[in-house]
Amino acid sequence: MKIVKVQYAKTHRSALLHGVERGEEIVISRADQPAAKLGRIDASCERELGVRRVRAS
């Protein structure tokens, strides 16, 4: 697992995404505290992005 600072992640976003596509996990930290984790998503996920389902009351 690779750990990078926020500024590095902002500057090298494309390179980090290439690493994630190869299977790397990357943790983004702010002030030495983990803030986010980048990793591959399951390709079989059937989620439809951008659609919000609202339940009738």
N, CA, C and O atoms as a printed pandas DataFrame, in Angstrom:
     atom_number atom_name residue_name chain_id  residue_number  x_coord  y_coord  z_coord
0              1         N          MET        A               1    0.852   -1.171    0.000
1              2        CA          MET        A               1    0.000    0.000    0.000
2              3         C          MET        A               1    0.898    1.234    0.000
3              4         O          MET        A               1    1.848    1.336    0.776
4              5         N          LYS        A               2    0.574    2.159   -0.883
5              6        CA          LYS        A               2    1.341    3.393   -1.018
6              7         C          LYS        A               2    0.604    4.516   -0.280
7              8         O          LYS        A               2   -0.617    4.629   -0.386
8              9         N          ILE        A               3    1.337    5.338    0.459
9             10        CA          ILE        A               3    0.750    6.464    1.183
10            11         C          ILE        A               3    1.309    7.748    0.604
11            12         O          ILE        A               3    2.524    7.916    0.499
12            13         N          VAL        A               4    0.401    8.671    0.220
13            14        CA          VAL        A               4    0.818    9.945   -0.366
14            15         C          VAL        A               4    0.086   11.088    0.322
15            16         O          VAL        A               4   -0.982   10.889    0.901
16            17         N          LYS        A               5    0.649   12.263    0.259
17            18        CA          LYS        A               5    0.027   13.470    0.803
18            19         C          LYS        A               5   -0.999   14.023   -0.196
19            20         O          LYS        A               5   -0.946   13.701   -1.383
20            21         N          VAL        A               6   -1.915   14.842    0.279
21            22        CA          VAL        A               6   -2.972   15.407   -0.560
22            23         C          VAL        A               6   -2.387   16.178   -1.742
23            24         O          VAL        A               6   -2.837   15.995   -2.873
24            25         N          GLN        A               7   -1.412   17.022   -1.508
25            26        CA          GLN        A               7   -0.841   17.827   -2.588
26            27         C          GLN        A               7   -0.236   16.938   -3.667
27            28         O          GLN        A               7   -0.397   17.218   -4.855
28            29         N          TYR        A               8    0.456   15.871   -3.274
29            30        CA          TYR        A               8    1.031   14.938   -4.245
30            31         C          TYR        A               8   -0.080   14.276   -5.052
31            32         O          TYR        A               8    0.040   14.127   -6.268
32            33         N          ALA        A               9   -1.154   13.880   -4.389
33            34        CA          ALA        A               9   -2.276   13.236   -5.069
34            35         C          ALA        A               9   -2.916   14.179   -6.081
35            36         O          ALA        A               9   -3.302   13.754   -7.170
36            37         N          LYS        A              10   -3.030   15.456   -5.725
37            38        CA          LYS        A              10   -3.606   16.436   -6.654
38            39         C          LYS        A              10   -2.720   16.610   -7.876
39            40         O          LYS        A              10   -3.216   16.729   -8.996
40            41         N          THR        A              11   -1.420   16.626   -7.664
41            42        CA          THR        A              11   -0.469   16.874   -8.747
42            43         C          THR        A              11   -0.281   15.643   -9.634
43            44         O          THR        A              11   -0.075   15.781  -10.839
44            45         N          HIS        A              12   -0.349   14.450   -9.059
45            46        CA          HIS        A              12   -0.048   13.214   -9.788
46            47         C          HIS        A              12   -1.261   12.291   -9.913
47            48         O          HIS        A              12   -1.121   11.068   -9.917
48            49         N          ARG        A              13   -2.432   12.876  -10.014
49            50        CA          ARG        A              13   -3.686   12.122  -10.073
50            51         C          ARG        A              13   -3.693   11.036  -11.146
51            52         O          ARG        A              13   -4.091    9.906  -10.867
52            53         N          SER        A              14   -3.265   11.351  -12.357
53            54        CA          SER        A              14   -3.292   10.374  -13.446
54            55         C          SER        A              14   -2.371    9.191  -13.161
55            56         O          SER        A              14   -2.750    8.043  -13.393
56            57         N          ALA        A              15   -1.176    9.458  -12.666
57            58        CA          ALA        A              15   -0.230    8.387  -12.353
58            59         C          ALA        A              15   -0.779    7.497  -11.242
59            60         O          ALA        A              15   -0.618    6.277  -11.288
60            61         N          LEU        A              16   -1.419    8.093  -10.255
61            62        CA          LEU        A              16   -1.995    7.306   -9.166
62            63         C          LEU        A              16   -3.118    6.413   -9.689
63            64         O          LEU        A              16   -3.236    5.261   -9.270
64            65         N          LEU        A              17   -3.937    6.929  -10.594
65            66        CA          LEU        A              17   -5.022    6.123  -11.161
66            67         C          LEU        A              17   -4.478    4.962  -11.991
67            68         O          LEU        A              17   -5.064    3.879  -11.998
68            69         N          HIS        A              18   -3.371    5.178  -12.686
69            70        CA          HIS        A              18   -2.741    4.074  -13.432
70            71         C          HIS        A              18   -2.308    2.984  -12.458
71            72         O          HIS        A              18   -2.471    1.797  -12.742
72            73         N          GLY        A              19   -1.763    3.375  -11.324
73            74        CA          GLY        A              19   -1.369    2.402  -10.308
74            75         C          GLY        A              19   -2.562    1.634   -9.774
75            76         O          GLY        A              19   -2.486    0.421   -9.579
76            77         N          VAL        A              20   -3.659    2.328   -9.537
77            78        CA          VAL        A              20   -4.876    1.684   -9.050
78            79         C          VAL        A              20   -5.386    0.682  -10.088
79            80         O          VAL        A              20   -5.829   -0.409   -9.731
80            81         N          GLU        A              21   -5.326    1.045  -11.358
81            82        CA          GLU        A              21   -5.755    0.130  -12.418
82            83         C          GLU        A              21   -4.900   -1.136  -12.442
83            84         O          GLU        A              21   -5.376   -2.192  -12.857
84            85         N          ARG        A              22   -3.659   -1.044  -12.007
85            86        CA          ARG        A              22   -2.765   -2.203  -11.932
86            87         C          ARG        A              22   -2.962   -2.995  -10.640
87            88         O          ARG        A              22   -2.318   -4.026  -10.444
88            89         N          GLY        A              23   -3.846   -2.524   -9.756
89            90        CA          GLY        A              23   -4.151   -3.255   -8.541
90            91         C          GLY        A              23   -3.556   -2.672   -7.267
91            92         O          GLY        A              23   -3.752   -3.239   -6.193
92            93         N          GLU        A              24   -2.844   -1.568   -7.352
93            94        CA          GLU        A              24   -2.285   -0.944   -6.150
94            95         C          GLU        A              24   -3.394   -0.309   -5.318
95            96         O          GLU        A              24   -4.414    0.121   -5.856
96            97         N          GLU        A              25   -3.192   -0.253   -4.012
97            98        CA          GLU        A              25   -4.063    0.524   -3.134
98            99         C          GLU        A              25   -3.262    1.725   -2.671
99           100         O          GLU        A              25   -2.095    1.598   -2.299
100          101         N          ILE        A              26   -3.890    2.891   -2.694
101          102        CA          ILE        A              26   -3.208    4.133   -2.344
102          103         C          ILE        A              26   -4.006    4.846   -1.266
103          104         O          ILE        A              26   -5.217    5.028   -1.392
104          105         N          VAL        A              27   -3.317    5.248   -0.203
105          106        CA          VAL        A              27   -3.939    6.010    0.872
106          107         C          VAL        A              27   -3.483    7.455    0.743
107          108         O          VAL        A              27   -2.290    7.733    0.613
108          109         N          ILE        A              28   -4.436    8.365    0.779
109          110        CA          ILE        A              28   -4.142    9.796    0.733
110          111         C          ILE        A              28   -4.254   10.325    2.153
111          112         O          ILE        A              28   -5.267   10.132    2.825
112          113         N          SER        A              29   -3.192   10.998    2.603
113          114        CA          SER        A              29   -3.191   11.476    3.983
114          115         C          SER        A              29   -3.117   13.001    4.040
115          116         O          SER        A              29   -2.573   13.660    3.154
116          117         N          ARG        A              30   -3.684   13.522    5.111
117          118        CA          ARG        A              30   -3.629   14.959    5.397
118          119         C          ARG        A              30   -3.064   15.093    6.800
119          120         O          ARG        A              30   -3.620   14.558    7.760
120          121         N          ALA        A              31   -1.968   15.803    6.909
121          122        CA          ALA        A              31   -1.303   15.992    8.211
122          123         C          ALA        A              31   -1.004   14.641    8.866
123          124         O          ALA        A              31   -1.246   14.458   10.059
124          125         N          ASP        A              32   -0.486   13.715    8.094
125          126        CA          ASP        A              32   -0.096   12.380    8.561
126          127         C          ASP        A              32   -1.257   11.535    9.082
127          128         O          ASP        A              32   -1.031   10.535    9.763
128          129         N          GLN        A              33   -2.483   11.920    8.773
129          130        CA          GLN        A              33   -3.660   11.140    9.141
130          131         C          GLN        A              33   -4.336   10.655    7.856
131          132         O          GLN        A              33   -4.605   11.469    6.972
132          133         N          PRO        A              34   -4.618    9.360    7.726
133          134        CA          PRO        A              34   -5.293    8.858    6.525
134          135         C          PRO        A              34   -6.627    9.572    6.316
135          136         O          PRO        A              34   -7.419    9.718    7.247
136          137         N          ALA        A              35   -6.864   10.015    5.076
137          138        CA          ALA        A              35   -8.102   10.730    4.763
138          139         C          ALA        A              35   -8.948    9.983    3.742
139          140         O          ALA        A              35  -10.175   10.070    3.772
140          141         N          ALA        A              36   -8.292    9.238    2.823
141          142        CA          ALA        A              36   -9.030    8.533    1.775
142          143         C          ALA        A              36   -8.191    7.367    1.279
143          144         O          ALA        A              36   -6.971    7.345    1.438
144          145         N          LYS        A              37   -8.870    6.402    0.677
145          146        CA          LYS        A              37   -8.179    5.251    0.112
146          147         C          LYS        A              37   -8.656    5.046   -1.312
147          148         O          LYS        A              37   -9.859    5.004   -1.570
148          149         N          LEU        A              38   -7.712    4.917   -2.241
149          150        CA          LEU        A              38   -8.033    4.630   -3.628
150          151         C          LEU        A              38   -7.787    3.154   -3.882
151          152         O          LEU        A              38   -6.757    2.609   -3.488
152          153         N          GLY        A              39   -8.732    2.518   -4.538
153          154        CA          GLY        A              39   -8.592    1.110   -4.875
154          155         C          GLY        A              39   -9.531    0.760   -6.012
155          156         O          GLY        A              39  -10.434    1.523   -6.354
156          157         N          ARG        A              40   -9.302   -0.401   -6.586
157          158        CA          ARG        A              40  -10.149   -0.847   -7.698
158          159         C          ARG        A              40  -11.555   -1.135   -7.217
159          160         O          ARG        A              40  -11.764   -1.527   -6.069
160          161         N          ILE        A              41  -12.513   -0.939   -8.099
161          162        CA          ILE        A              41  -13.895   -1.307   -7.797
162          163         C          ILE        A              41  -14.207   -2.616   -8.505
163          164         O          ILE        A              41  -13.555   -2.970   -9.488
164          165         N          ASP        A              42  -15.179   -3.315   -8.014
165          166        CA          ASP        A              42  -15.588   -4.583   -8.605
166          167         C          ASP        A              42  -16.266   -4.306   -9.941
167          168         O          ASP        A              42  -17.276   -3.603   -9.988
168          169         N          ALA        A              43  -15.726   -4.845  -11.015
169          170        CA          ALA        A              43  -16.262   -4.606  -12.365
170          171         C          ALA        A              43  -17.665   -5.178  -12.531
171          172         O          ALA        A              43  -18.404   -4.739  -13.411
172          173         N          SER        A              44  -18.043   -6.142  -11.707
173          174        CA          SER        A              44  -19.366   -6.746  -11.842
174          175         C          SER        A              44  -20.448   -5.939  -11.133
175          176         O          SER        A              44  -21.613   -6.335  -11.111
176          177         N          CYS        A              45  -20.060   -4.815  -10.559
177          178        CA          CYS        A              45  -21.007   -3.956   -9.846
178          179         C          CYS        A              45  -22.051   -3.425  -10.822
179          180         O          CYS        A              45  -21.706   -2.856  -11.857
180          181         N          GLU        A              46  -23.315   -3.609  -10.496
181          182        CA          GLU        A              46  -24.412   -3.205  -11.387
182          183         C          GLU        A              46  -24.989   -1.842  -11.015
183          184         O          GLU        A              46  -26.144   -1.558  -11.334
184          185         N          ARG        A              47  -24.228   -1.015  -10.364
185          186        CA          ARG        A              47  -24.713    0.277   -9.907
186          187         C          ARG        A              47  -24.841    1.248  -11.074
187          188         O          ARG        A              47  -23.932    1.365  -11.895
188          189         N          GLU        A              48  -25.964    1.935  -11.144
189          190        CA          GLU        A              48  -26.193    2.937  -12.166
190          191         C          GLU        A              48  -25.858    4.299  -11.560
191          192         O          GLU        A              48  -26.577    4.792  -10.691
192          193         N          LEU        A              49  -24.783    4.892  -12.015
193          194        CA          LEU        A              49  -24.324    6.148  -11.438
194          195         C          LEU        A              49  -25.198    7.314  -11.864
195          196         O          LEU        A              49  -25.688    7.357  -12.993
196          197         N          GLY        A              50  -25.387    8.248  -10.965
197          198        CA          GLY        A              50  -26.117    9.469  -11.275
198          199         C          GLY        A              50  -27.619    9.353  -11.118
199          200         O          GLY        A              50  -28.341   10.311  -11.393
200          201         N          VAL        A              51  -28.106    8.206  -10.684
201          202        CA          VAL        A              51  -29.552    8.024  -10.532
202          203         C          VAL        A              51  -29.860    7.844   -9.058
203          204         O          VAL        A              51  -29.284    6.990   -8.384
204          205         N          ARG        A              52  -30.760    8.648   -8.581
205          206        CA          ARG        A              52  -31.156    8.564   -7.179
206          207         C          ARG        A              52  -32.593    8.092   -7.111
207          208         O          ARG        A              52  -33.490    8.702   -7.694
208          209         N          ARG        A              53  -32.800    7.016   -6.405
209          210        CA          ARG        A              53  -34.142    6.490   -6.255
210          211         C          ARG        A              53  -34.764    7.072   -4.994
211          212         O          ARG        A              53  -34.161    7.043   -3.921
212          213         N          VAL        A              54  -35.965    7.598   -5.129
213          214        CA          VAL        A              54  -36.662    8.214   -4.014
214          215         C          VAL        A              54  -37.861    7.350   -3.671
215          216         O          VAL        A              54  -38.650    6.994   -4.546
216          217         N          ARG        A              55  -37.996    7.011   -2.390
217          218        CA          ARG        A              55  -39.139    6.222   -1.949
218          219         C          ARG        A              55  -40.357    7.121   -1.757
219          220         O          ARG        A              55  -40.253    8.246   -1.268
220          221         N          ALA        A              56  -41.493    6.604   -2.149
221          222        CA          ALA        A              56  -42.739    7.349   -1.919
222          223         C          ALA        A              56  -43.111    7.256   -0.459
223          224         O          ALA        A              56  -42.991    6.188    0.142
224          225         N          SER        A              57  -43.566    8.362    0.129
225          226        CA          SER        A              57  -43.920    8.366    1.565
226          227         C          SER        A              57  -45.291    7.834    1.785
227          228         O          SER        A              57  -45.752    7.765    2.924
